[in-house]
Amino acid sequence: MHKTEVIAGAAVLAFGAALLAGAMRFPFFLDGVPGPGFLPLLISFGVAVSGIVLITGGVRGTIRTENPSWASAAGWRRVGYMLAAMTVAFLLLELLGFLIVTTLFMAAMIYALGERSWRMLATVPVLSAIALYVVFAVWLRVPLPKGIITFID
């Protein structure tokens, strides 16, 4: 038995239970579409299941851990780059709008993670931003900032 994994799993499970308690306060469906409690409920179940998996692995002793090492200077620069990109995206969201900011942010994240293919950097962020817009703005009816793209309803 790995005591550390059991304790960490119990903490994750408790966090998942707290999330579940909070998510239960919101309606799961409203007028036949997912309501404000839909995603928090799914996430809380995922967190709780992760805690159960950690506890089970810790009790069985099937989790193999290695001594973690600190990130290199390049790794810390990458983290700093991602945090800066997230800050810039947050500050420009209302001005430029969801589609533009999400596309640029995802391109920056993909680049920061080491991808240098221009085909990947040009297509994946655009298609992902459009898919996210369709899911949240169209399907879930979440009002997203339009910014300078005024022709989108």
ABEGO torsion letter per residue (X at the ends): XBAAAAAAAAAAAAAAAAAAAAAAABBABBGGBBBAAAAAAAAAAAAAAAAAAAAAAAAAGABBBBBBBBBBAAAAAAAAAAAAAAAAAAAAAAAAEAAAAAAAAAAAAAAAAGBABAAAAAAAAAAAAAAAAAAAAAAAGBBBBAEABAABX
